[in-house]
Amino acid sequence: MSTIAWIGLGHMGAPMTAHLVAAGHAVRGYDINPAAAAAAEARGVTLVRSIAEALDGAYACFTSLPMPQHVRGVYDGPDGIWANAAPGTLLLDTSTVDIETSRWCHAESEARGFVFVDSPISGGTAGAEAHSLTFMLGGRPEDVERARELVAPMAGSIVLCGGATSGIAAKLVNNMMLFIGVMAVAEGSQLAEQLGLDQQTFWQVANASSGGSWPQRVWYPVPGIVPTSAANKNFDATFSVDLARKDCALAVQAGEATGVHLPAAELALSQLVQLAEEGLGGKDCTLVARLATPDGSLRGYDPSLDRVAANA
């Protein structure tokens, strides 16, 4: 088995690294957030104090980071991955970034003697825990084959999307469709509520009919209907508004660059922006259901609990 460096041990990184450890790999993890690092350490990751220490003798390095600028910062500079990895190291970025950042990672990695595969994921924290994530891999065929073997312990599905940046392109389109679907489920759930339908009964109707979707099955924004819904936990984030806004904005940006018209994605983005401007960027993206209600209140969401938690 291999020594693997992992940079970014957040909500996704901690459970993903645990599956690598369980598969027999030695994982060295680095994160600037002490709580995130401690959670990964409890799952068997060896914590280190720098990117350089994580990369010492590593066969591969994964990055799992919130924003494109974080990816660029971690790869470049004297303390970054390129300056400290051994030649030929396999580099895999699971972050959701813009196409240009991914293209930059490919080009600069190749120029410096490294192997880079864009490796974004879908499935959320539930998929990360259950090692059922979908990996979308982009790069040269021989590099993608190396990456496929390495991500297998974390994956339920591995899709070889094509050449450089094809993985991240697939991820941006997929997430754009997800957020449009979240908006549809948000509006549908609240219209069902106002029409007096029993929510469990309506969920069964949608689940067996043409209104069914992944966000309907997994994230239905009404408490007590599906166990994986954030509505059961006061809409604490499984996929935060801030991250959803970032991903949706990247898809809209790609539409502008290619001339594709994306009015539904633009509307979904505007709702995520509205929630963020209301100070709700850290809550779950399915809280957009609140924007569909007649009075702005939402069953399953109590703002006072957020205030209590903030003052604790």
C-alpha positions in Angstrom: 0.0 0.0 0.0 1.0 3.6 -0.5 1.8 6.7 1.5 -0.7 9.4 0.6 -0.6 13.1 1.4 -4.0 14.8 2.0 -4.4 18.6 2.1 -7.8 19.7 3.4 -9.5 17.6 6.1 -12.9 19.2 6.2 -16.4 17.7 6.1 -15.4 15.6 3.1 -11.7 15.0 3.7 -12.1 13.4 7.1 -14.4 10.5 6.1 -12.6 10.1 2.7 -9.2 9.7 4.3 -10.7 7.2 6.8 -11.6 4.9 3.9 -8.0 5.1 2.6 -6.7 4.3 6.0 -9.1 1.3 6.2 -7.8 0.1 2.8 -4.3 0.0 4.2 -2.8 3.2 3.0 -0.7 5.5 5.3 -2.3 8.9 5.1 -0.6 12.1 6.2 -3.0 14.9 6.6 -2.7 18.7 6.8 -5.3 21.3 7.6 -5.1 24.8 9.1 -8.3 24.1 11.0 -7.4 22.3 14.3 -10.9 20.9 14.7 -11.0 19.4 11.2 -7.5 18.0 11.7 -8.5 16.4 15.0 -11.5 14.7 13.4 -9.3 13.2 10.8 -6.7 12.1 13.3 -9.4 10.3 15.2 -10.1 8.2 12.1 -6.5 7.2 11.7 -4.9 10.0 9.7 -1.3 11.0 10.8 -1.3 14.8 11.2 1.6 16.8 10.0 2.6 20.4 10.4 3.2 21.4 6.8 2.5 20.5 3.2 6.2 19.6 2.8 5.9 17.1 5.7 2.8 15.5 4.2 4.5 15.1 0.9 7.7 13.5 2.2 7.9 10.1 0.4 4.3 10.3 -0.7 3.1 8.4 -3.8 0.2 10.7 -4.3 -1.4 13.9 -3.0 -5.1 14.7 -2.7 -6.4 18.2 -2.3 -9.9 18.9 -0.9 -10.4 22.6 -0.6 -13.2 25.1 -0.5 -12.3 27.7 -3.2 -10.3 28.0 -6.4 -7.9 30.5 -4.7 -7.2 27.9 -2.0 -6.2 25.3 -4.6 -3.9 27.8 -6.4 -2.4 28.8 -3.1 -1.7 25.2 -2.0 -0.2 24.2 -5.3 2.1 27.2 -5.9 4.7 28.9 -3.8 7.8 27.8 -1.8 5.6 26.0 0.8 3.3 24.5 -1.8 2.8 21.1 -3.4 4.9 21.7 -6.5 7.9 22.9 -4.5 7.9 19.9 -2.2 6.6 16.9 -4.0 8.9 14.3 -5.6 9.0 14.2 -9.4 6.3 12.0 -10.8 4.0 12.3 -7.8 0.3 11.7 -8.7 -1.7 14.9 -7.8 -5.5 14.7 -7.5 -7.7 17.7 -6.8 -11.2 16.8 -5.5 -12.2 20.4 -5.1 -14.8 22.1 -7.2 -13.0 24.9 -9.1 -13.4 26.8 -12.3 -12.2 25.3 -15.6 -9.3 27.7 -15.8 -7.9 26.8 -12.4 -8.1 23.1 -13.3 -6.4 23.8 -16.7 -3.7 25.7 -14.8 -3.1 22.8 -12.4 -2.8 20.4 -15.4 -0.4 22.6 -17.4 1.8 23.6 -14.5 2.0 20.1 -13.1 3.1 18.6 -16.4 5.6 21.4 -16.9 7.1 20.6 -13.5 7.3 16.9 -13.9 4.2 15.8 -12.0 1.0 13.9 -12.9 -2.3 15.7 -12.4 -5.8 14.3 -12.6 -8.8 16.5 -12.0 -10.9 14.3 -9.6 -14.0 16.1 -8.4 -16.6 14.2 -6.5 -20.4 14.0 -6.0 -22.4 12.5 -3.2 -22.0 14.9 -0.3 -21.0 14.0 3.3 -23.4 11.0 3.3 -21.6 9.6 0.3 -18.2 10.3 1.8 -19.1 8.4 4.9 -20.6 5.5 3.0 -17.7 5.4 0.5 -20.3 5.7 -2.3 -19.0 8.9 -3.9 -19.0 9.4 -7.6 -15.5 10.4 -8.9 -15.3 12.2 -12.2 -11.7 11.8 -13.5 -10.1 14.0 -16.2 -6.6 13.6 -17.6 -4.4 11.4 -19.8 -5.7 7.8 -20.0 -2.6 6.3 -18.2 -2.8 8.9 -15.4 -6.6 8.4 -15.0 -6.0 4.6 -14.7 -3.5 5.3 -11.8 -6.1 7.6 -10.2 -8.9 5.1 -10.6 -7.1 2.5 -8.5 -6.3 5.0 -5.8 -9.8 6.4 -5.4 -11.6 3.1 -5.4 -11.8 2.7 -1.6 -13.8 6.0 -1.4 -16.0 5.5 -4.5 -19.3 3.9 -5.4 -18.8 5.0 -9.0 -15.8 6.1 -11.0 -16.4 7.8 -14.3 -13.6 8.4 -16.7 -14.7 11.7 -18.2 -12.0 12.3 -20.8 -9.0 14.6 -21.1 -7.7 17.4 -18.9 -10.5 19.4 -17.2 -13.3 17.0 -18.3 -13.8 15.8 -14.8 -14.3 19.3 -13.4 -16.5 20.3 -16.3 -18.8 17.3 -15.6 -18.9 18.3 -11.9 -19.9 21.9 -12.7 -22.7 20.8 -15.0 -23.9 18.2 -12.5 -23.9 20.6 -9.6 -25.7 23.2 -11.6 -28.5 20.6 -12.3 -28.5 19.7 -8.6 -29.2 23.3 -7.5 -31.9 23.7 -10.0 -33.4 20.5 -8.7 -33.1 21.7 -5.1 -35.1 24.8 -6.1 -37.8 22.6 -7.7 -38.0 20.4 -4.6 -38.1 23.5 -2.3 -41.0 25.0 -4.2 -42.8 21.7 -4.6 -42.5 20.8 -0.9 -43.9 24.1 0.2 -46.8 24.1 -2.3 -47.7 20.6 -1.1 -47.6 22.0 2.5 -49.9 24.9 1.7 -52.3 22.6 -0.2 -52.7 20.5 2.9 -51.1 17.4 1.6 -49.5 14.9 4.0 -45.8 15.4 3.3 -44.9 11.7 3.6 -47.7 10.8 1.3 -46.6 13.5 -1.2 -43.0 12.4 -1.0 -44.1 8.9 -1.9 -46.0 10.2 -4.9 -43.1 12.2 -6.2 -40.7 9.3 -5.5 -42.7 7.0 -7.7 -43.5 9.6 -10.3 -42.1 12.1 -12.7 -41.3 14.6 -10.0 -38.7 12.4 -8.4 -35.1 13.5 -8.2 -31.9 13.0 -6.1 -32.6 16.1 -3.9 -36.2 14.9 -3.4 -35.0 11.4 -2.3 -32.0 12.6 -0.2 -32.5 16.2 0.8 -36.3 16.7 1.0 -36.6 20.0 3.0 -39.3 18.9 5.5 -38.4 17.3 8.8 -39.2 13.7 9.4 -39.5 12.6 5.8 -36.0 11.4 4.9 -33.3 10.8 7.5 -30.6 12.5 5.4 -32.4 15.8 5.2 -30.9 18.9 6.8 -34.4 19.8 7.8 -34.1 17.2 10.6 -31.2 19.3 12.1 -32.4 22.9 11.8 -30.8 23.0 8.4 -27.3 22.7 9.6 -25.1 22.3 6.6 -24.4 19.1 4.7 -23.8 21.3 1.6 -23.6 24.9 2.7 -25.2 27.9 1.0 -21.8 29.4 0.6 -20.3 26.4 -1.2 -23.5 26.0 -3.3 -23.3 29.6 -4.3 -19.7 29.2 -5.3 -20.4 26.1 -7.4 -23.5 27.6 -9.0 -21.6 30.8 -9.8 -18.8 28.7 -11.5 -21.4 27.0 -13.7 -23.0 30.3 -14.6 -19.5 31.6 -15.4 -19.0 28.6 -17.7 -22.3 29.4 -19.4 -21.2 32.9 -20.1 -17.9 31.8 -21.5 -19.5 29.3 -23.8 -22.5 31.3 -24.8 -25.0 28.8 -23.3 -28.1 30.4 -21.8 -28.7 29.3 -18.2 -31.8 31.2 -16.8 -32.7 28.4 -14.3 -29.2 28.3 -13.0 -29.1 32.1 -12.7 -32.3 32.0 -10.7 -31.0 29.3 -8.4 -27.8 31.4 -7.9 -29.9 34.5 -7.1 -31.6 32.6 -4.3 -28.4 31.3 -2.9 -27.0 34.8 -3.0 -30.1 36.1 -1.2 -29.6 33.6 1.7 -25.9 34.5 1.9 -26.7 38.2 2.1 -29.1 37.4 5.0 -26.3 35.9 6.9 -27.3 32.3 6.2 -24.3 31.3 4.2 -23.3 28.6 6.7 -26.7 26.9 6.7 -27.7 24.1 4.3 -28.5 25.0 0.7 -31.9 23.4 1.0 -32.9 26.3 3.2 -33.9 28.0 -0.1 -37.3 26.4 0.7 -37.8 29.3 3.1 -37.9 31.6 0.1 -41.0 29.7 -1.2 -43.1 30.1 1.9 -45.8 32.7 2.2 -44.3 34.4 5.3 -40.6 33.4 5.2 -41.0 30.9 8.1 -40.1 27.3 7.4 -41.1 24.1 9.3 -37.8 22.6 10.6 -36.0 25.9 10.8 -35.8 27.9 14.0 -33.4 30.9 13.7 -33.3 31.3 17.5 -31.4 28.0 17.8 -28.6 29.5 15.6 -28.4 32.4 17.9 -28.2 30.2 21.0 -25.4 28.1 19.3 -23.5 31.3 18.4 -23.6 32.6 22.0 -22.7 29.2 23.5 
